[in-house]
Amino acid sequence: MFYFMALPGNGSNWLPFFERWSQHSRLIMIDIIGHGQTDAPENPERYRMEQATRDLARLLDILAIDQADFLGYSMGGRLALSFAVSYPEKVRKLVLESASPGLKTEEERAARIESDWKLASFIEKQGIEKFVDYWEGIPLFQSQTELSIQQRDEIRRQRLANSVTGLSGSLIGMGTGAQPSCWNDLSSISNEVLMITGERDKKFCKIAIEMNEKVKNSKWTMVHSCGHAIHVEQAEKFGTIVSEFLNKSI
């Protein structure tokens, strides 16, 4: 029995997979700082990626878990990858859904930091509902317009449940620009890694291809007819891919 640490913004994202994945793993679904039931501190420094990885290591120590499998989606994927780089001995297998190692250059990081600060300011001034309206319209989530009304309503409900402090703190402290880049660390990763991206998510497919070339023991799977959130748009396929990976070597 392996411990399976799932890192979304909100642990409820993985509930549809609980019955299947619990057949081979003990599931621990973690709300990232600033999301769900986890605290949303006022100080953006508390959201730093380095601090978030230390929090995860401490959590494993408290639970007396020496090693676990990790799955992370988007921001949670960046955190899972950063954790594997910092604490490789605590990771058995790593599943990265629509994730990146951060940005390669200081110029890219500076531009993204400025963008994330502007978006954080927008959230603080306009509130969660206005932010969700904006977020639902960005190209990254265009494919979700094809989901059922019930699915779209549930996704919106989850997004609206976030707090202004938590989201703005996450953008400033753990945004892609603020995160230390992991690109130079990829070749040192020895854990088994599975990268999953959606066919319509061209940006992250390109990132996954490049990551797959650098990580020694990795596999990349592209899921057809979906975008960024494979676990929502192609849930059955996603659940099968993850289970098969956890139950056998690459």
VMD Tcl script that draws the C-alpha trace (Angstrom):
set ca {
  {0.00 0.00 0.00}
  {1.50 3.32 -1.08}
  {0.57 6.76 0.15}
  {-0.69 8.96 -2.66}
  {-0.36 12.68 -2.00}
  {-2.67 14.63 -4.33}
  {-1.96 18.35 -4.72}
  {-4.76 20.40 -6.28}
  {-6.07 23.75 -5.23}
  {-8.89 21.95 -3.48}
  {-8.93 18.32 -2.34}
  {-12.45 17.79 -3.68}
  {-10.97 17.74 -7.21}
  {-9.90 14.13 -6.67}
  {-13.04 12.76 -4.99}
  {-14.35 11.21 -8.25}
  {-11.20 9.02 -8.33}
  {-11.25 8.02 -4.69}
  {-12.91 4.63 -5.12}
  {-10.57 3.54 -7.88}
  {-7.28 4.87 -6.54}
  {-7.97 3.74 -2.98}
  {-7.80 0.14 -4.23}
  {-4.01 0.48 -4.53}
  {-3.10 3.51 -2.41}
  {-3.98 5.37 0.74}
  {-5.08 8.78 -0.53}
  {-4.10 12.01 1.16}
  {-5.64 14.99 -0.62}
  {-3.98 18.27 0.27}
  {-5.31 21.78 -0.16}
  {-2.42 24.05 -1.18}
  {-1.84 27.01 1.13}
  {-4.44 29.69 0.43}
  {-6.92 27.18 -1.00}
  {-9.74 25.04 0.36}
  {-9.48 24.28 4.06}
  {-5.82 25.30 4.38}
  {-5.04 28.66 5.98}
  {-4.65 31.80 3.85}
  {-2.02 33.93 5.63}
  {-1.82 37.66 4.97}
  {1.95 37.60 4.30}
  {2.71 36.60 0.66}
  {6.16 35.37 1.76}
  {4.42 32.47 3.51}
  {3.32 31.20 0.08}
  {6.84 30.87 -1.34}
  {7.53 27.60 -3.13}
  {10.46 26.86 -0.83}
  {8.18 27.22 2.19}
  {5.45 25.10 0.59}
  {7.88 22.22 -0.02}
  {9.05 22.43 3.60}
  {5.42 22.29 4.70}
  {4.94 19.07 2.71}
  {8.07 17.50 4.17}
  {6.89 18.40 7.66}
  {3.46 16.91 6.95}
  {5.01 13.61 5.90}
  {7.09 13.59 9.07}
  {4.00 14.21 11.21}
  {2.16 11.37 9.45}
  {5.23 9.11 9.78}
  {5.38 8.56 6.02}
  {8.86 7.90 4.68}
  {7.95 7.88 0.99}
  {4.87 8.52 -1.13}
  {3.60 8.94 -4.67}
  {2.71 12.52 -5.60}
  {0.20 13.87 -8.09}
  {-0.13 17.56 -8.84}
  {-2.27 19.53 -11.27}
  {-1.10 22.89 -12.67}
  {0.15 24.89 -9.65}
  {0.00 21.67 -7.64}
  {2.16 20.06 -10.32}
  {4.77 22.78 -9.95}
  {4.74 22.18 -6.20}
  {4.99 18.39 -6.60}
  {7.94 18.76 -8.98}
  {9.67 21.26 -6.69}
  {9.18 18.86 -3.79}
  {10.70 15.99 -5.78}
  {13.74 18.15 -6.55}
  {14.19 19.18 -2.91}
  {13.24 15.88 -1.23}
  {13.84 13.09 -3.78}
  {14.13 10.45 -1.07}
  {10.53 11.11 -0.02}
  {9.08 10.55 -3.52}
  {8.50 7.17 -5.15}
  {6.54 8.16 -8.27}
  {5.54 11.56 -9.56}
  {2.47 12.38 -11.68}
  {2.42 15.85 -13.25}
  {-0.83 16.98 -14.89}
  {-0.45 20.10 -17.03}
  {2.56 21.25 -15.04}
  {5.81 23.08 -15.73}
  {9.23 23.46 -14.08}
  {8.77 27.23 -14.03}
  {10.35 29.76 -16.38}
  {13.85 29.49 -17.86}
  {15.15 33.05 -17.88}
  {15.21 35.97 -15.47}
  {13.56 38.13 -18.14}
  {10.62 35.71 -18.39}
  {10.34 35.55 -14.64}
  {10.38 39.34 -14.23}
  {7.63 39.76 -16.82}
  {5.50 37.05 -15.19}
  {6.00 38.49 -11.70}
  {4.70 41.85 -12.96}
  {1.72 40.12 -14.58}
  {0.92 38.12 -11.43}
  {1.12 41.25 -9.26}
  {-1.35 43.00 -11.56}
  {-3.73 40.04 -11.41}
  {-3.41 39.88 -7.61}
  {-4.27 43.60 -7.47}
  {-7.28 42.96 -9.69}
  {-8.51 40.25 -7.31}
  {-8.08 42.50 -4.28}
  {-9.93 45.41 -5.91}
  {-12.65 43.57 -7.84}
  {-13.26 40.49 -5.69}
  {-13.53 36.76 -6.33}
  {-16.58 36.76 -8.63}
  {-15.04 39.25 -11.09}
  {-11.82 37.26 -11.05}
  {-13.67 33.98 -11.76}
  {-15.51 35.66 -14.65}
  {-12.13 36.68 -16.08}
  {-10.46 33.30 -15.36}
  {-13.20 31.33 -17.08}
  {-12.64 33.33 -20.26}
  {-8.90 32.80 -20.72}
  {-7.83 30.54 -23.64}
  {-6.34 27.94 -21.29}
  {-9.84 26.90 -20.21}
  {-11.64 27.35 -23.53}
  {-12.20 23.60 -23.89}
  {-14.20 23.56 -20.65}
  {-17.05 25.33 -22.42}
  {-17.87 21.90 -23.90}
  {-18.50 20.38 -20.47}
  {-22.03 19.85 -19.21}
  {-23.78 22.70 -17.42}
  {-23.59 20.69 -14.20}
  {-19.82 20.25 -14.53}
  {-19.26 23.92 -15.34}
  {-21.40 24.98 -12.38}
  {-19.41 22.74 -10.03}
  {-16.07 24.11 -11.29}
  {-17.35 27.66 -10.85}
  {-18.61 26.85 -7.36}
  {-15.14 25.58 -6.39}
  {-13.47 28.68 -7.81}
  {-15.85 31.03 -6.04}
  {-15.12 29.29 -2.71}
  {-11.57 30.68 -2.75}
  {-10.61 33.76 -0.73}
  {-9.16 37.04 -1.96}
  {-6.23 36.72 0.44}
  {-5.47 33.13 -0.57}
  {-5.54 33.72 -4.31}
  {-3.59 36.96 -4.28}
  {-1.02 35.47 -1.90}
  {-0.63 32.43 -4.14}
  {-0.05 34.57 -7.22}
  {2.54 36.77 -5.51}
  {4.31 34.08 -3.51}
  {3.91 30.91 -5.59}
  {3.23 32.22 -9.09}
  {5.22 30.88 -12.02}
  {7.43 33.97 -11.98}
  {8.13 33.89 -8.25}
  {8.92 30.17 -8.30}
  {12.61 29.21 -8.60}
  {13.07 27.51 -11.97}
  {13.51 23.72 -11.91}
  {14.64 23.37 -15.54}
  {18.28 22.81 -14.61}
  {17.28 20.20 -12.03}
  {15.32 17.93 -14.37}
  {18.31 15.82 -15.43}
  {19.05 14.96 -11.79}
  {15.58 13.52 -11.10}
  {15.74 9.73 -10.74}
  {12.15 9.11 -9.62}
  {9.66 7.62 -12.07}
  {7.74 10.54 -13.58}
  {4.55 10.60 -15.63}
  {3.58 13.80 -17.43}
  {-0.02 14.10 -18.66}
  {-1.25 16.87 -20.93}
  {-4.37 17.50 -23.00}
  {-4.18 17.51 -26.80}
  {-5.69 21.00 -27.04}
  {-3.30 22.46 -24.47}
  {-0.50 23.15 -26.96}
  {1.62 25.19 -24.55}
  {1.84 22.48 -21.92}
  {2.23 19.70 -24.49}
  {5.33 21.53 -25.72}
  {6.63 21.88 -22.16}
  {6.00 18.19 -21.47}
  {7.90 17.13 -24.60}
  {10.94 19.12 -23.50}
  {10.69 17.89 -19.91}
  {10.41 14.30 -21.10}
  {13.71 14.67 -22.95}
  {15.47 15.86 -19.80}
  {14.05 13.56 -17.10}
  {15.78 10.17 -17.21}
  {12.96 7.92 -16.05}
  {9.91 9.61 -17.49}
  {6.91 9.06 -19.70}
  {4.65 11.58 -21.42}
  {1.01 10.82 -22.21}
  {-1.18 13.14 -24.29}
  {-4.93 12.71 -23.85}
  {-7.05 13.49 -26.91}
  {-10.09 15.77 -27.01}
  {-9.31 17.82 -23.91}
  {-7.38 20.83 -22.68}
  {-5.63 21.84 -19.45}
  {-7.80 20.00 -16.88}
  {-7.64 16.40 -18.08}
  {-8.99 15.06 -14.78}
  {-12.22 16.99 -15.45}
  {-12.56 16.79 -19.22}
  {-11.52 13.14 -19.66}
  {-11.93 11.76 -16.15}
  {-12.24 8.06 -17.02}
  {-9.09 8.07 -19.16}
  {-7.20 10.11 -16.60}
  {-8.07 7.75 -13.75}
  {-6.96 4.74 -15.79}
  {-3.65 6.32 -16.87}
  {-2.75 7.25 -13.30}
  {-3.67 3.83 -11.86}
  {-1.68 1.96 -14.48}
  {1.37 4.13 -13.89}
  {1.28 3.68 -10.14}
  {0.94 -0.09 -10.43}
  {3.81 -0.79 -12.78}
  {7.22 0.54 -13.76}
  {7.74 2.64 -16.86}
}
mol new
graphics top color blue
foreach p $ca { graphics top sphere $p radius 0.5 }
foreach p [lrange $ca 0 end-1] q [lrange $ca 1 end] { graphics top cylinder $p $q radius 0.2 }
display resetview
